[in-house]
Amino acid sequence: MGDAPVTREEAAAVPVAGVYPDELVGELTTTTGERLAVRPIRPSDGAALVEFHRRLSEGSVYRRYFSWHPELSASEVAHLTTLDYVDRLALVVEDGPELVAVGRYDRYPDTDRAEVAFLVTDARQRQGIASALLERLAGAAWRRGIRTFIAETQSDNRDMLRVFSESGYAVARTIDSDVAYVRFDISPEARKPRAR
């Protein structure tokens, strides 16, 4: 009793490393009702990513990197924009030509777990963007064989912790010193509707 053969449609839906995932291009609606474009990042987004990073406040950068990190180096830009779209995936949110948010996951090698992280410009925080990115990243990761998301954030970063706690996933959280560690299964069946 072997598995049923894979249909042509199922084979076409399996993500392939290095192939740009057009199916992840779309829009999201903020809590203020604004519609913004969302899509996977491309290597050509390097300059826009640098400009996005420059517009962030010191506090936002510190909460993401756990240190003051005023500029991205050329090697960091290459690393952040050149992905295989399977083990490493990033989605950007655009308001016209400007990047206003980035969400990403990076799979731990040879596992079904990935670290997930978000960065949203200060003017766009608390508009549901990180929550929408989490939902999209979890769906994409699940289709790519990832089963668990893990994140680290500062224990006083209430906004980010709220994104996780209101996501509908059963989030386990531990705190060590001033760092909060969260871990959750991204199974679509286990997720309850997101709190609104």
N, C-alpha and C positions, 0 to 999 in steps of 0.2 A: 504494500500500500504506500506508494510514493506520493509526493506532492503533485498537484495538478500542474500541467505545463503553464508557463507564464504567457499570457496573451500579448499580442503586439502592443495594445494600449498600455498594459502594465509595464512592459519593457521600456516603452517610450517615456513613461512617467518616472522611471528610476533616475535620480540625479547622477550626473557623470562629473567626476572631478575635472575642473578646468573649463567646464562649459558654463557660460553665463546663464543663470536661471531666470529667463524671461518671465516665467510664471509668478515670480515674486515681485514684479513691477505692478504698482497700483497706486491707490490713494488711501489716506486715513483721515478721519474727521476728529478734530480736537474737541475738547469739552466746551469750547467757545463756539463750535459750529463751523470752524474754518476747515477747508479741505486742503491737504498738503500731499505732495507727491512722495511716494516711498519706493525705493528700488535698491537692489544690491549695489554695493560700491564697485567702482572700476579703478584700474590703475591710473586712468586719466583724471581721476578726482583729486590727485595730490595737491594741487594748488588750492582748490576749494577746501580741502581738509585743513591745510595750514591756516587759511583765513578763518575758518570755523574755530579752530583752536585759539587763535589770537583774540577772538571776540568773547571768549569765556572769562568769567571773573576768576580771581585768584582762588576764591572759595570753591567754585565748581571744579577747577583743575585739581585742587588739593583733595577734594572728596573722591575724585576718580583715580588719581595716581598716588595718593597718600603722601604727596610731597609737592612742593612748588615746582612746576615743570612748564616754564613760560613758552618754550618753543619746541616744535617737533624737528628732529634731525632728518636729514634726507633718508637715512637708513630706516628710521621709524616710519616715515611716510610710505616708503616702499613696502615695508612689512604690513602696515595697516591697510594698504589699498590693493595689494597683490595677494589674492586668496584663491583657494581651489574650489570654493563654494560648496564643499561637502564637509570636510573636517574643520574648515575655517570659513565663516560667513559673516559678513557685515551688511547691514541695511542702513541706508541714509534717508533722511527726511529732508525734503527741499521746499523752500518757500521761494518760488521763482528760481533764480540762479544761485541762491544762498543755501548752504547746508545749515540746518537748524538742529539736527540730532543725528546721532550714530548709535546703533545698537549692534552688538556682535556676540558671537560665541566662538570659542576655540576648544576643540575636542582635546582631552587628555590623550596622549598617544596610546593606541591599542586598547582603548576602553570604549564604553558606551556613555561616558560622562563628558560634560563640557562646561567650561567656565563661561558665564554670561555677564555682560557689562553694558552700561548705557551712559551716554553723555548728551545732555540737552542744553542748548544755550539758555542763559539766565532768563531772557525775555519769554521763552517758551516753556519754562518749567511749570508744573502743576496744571498742565492742559491735557493730560492723558496720553501724551506722546510715548513716554517710556512704557506705559502699560500696553499700548497698541503694538509697539515694537516687540515686547516680550511675547505677546500672543503670536505674532507672525514668526518670530525666531523659533519659538517652541514647535510650531507646526512644521517649519522647514527642517528643524533638527530631527524631529521624530521620523520624518520621511527619509532621513539620512542615517538612521540607525542609532541616534543618540536617545538615551532614555532618561537621563538625569541632568539637571542644570545645577551648578554650584556657583555661588557668588560670594565675594567679600566686599564689605562696605564698612565705613566707620559706624560705630555703634550709635552715634548721635545723628546719623543721616536719616532722619525720620521719613523724608520724602521717598527715598529709595526703598527703605524697609516697608513702607506702605504699598509701594508698587508690588512687591512680592506678596505681602500678606493679603492684599485685595485681589490677587490674580486668579483666585479660584483653585490654585494648586495647594496641596497639603504641604506647607513649608515647615521644615525643621530648622530652628535657629539656635545657634549657640553664640555666646559672647566670650571672647578671650581678650582681656585688657580693654582696649578701645576699638576692637575689630569685631564686627558681627559677621558670622559665617552662616549662609543660608544654603539649603539643599532641598530639592524637590523633584519628584517624578513628573515628567512632562507628558505622561500618557493622556491622550485625548479623552479616554473613558473616565479617568480619575478626576478630571477637572470639572469643578462646578462653575456655573456662569459667573463671570467677573462681577464684583460688586460695582454698582454705578453710583 
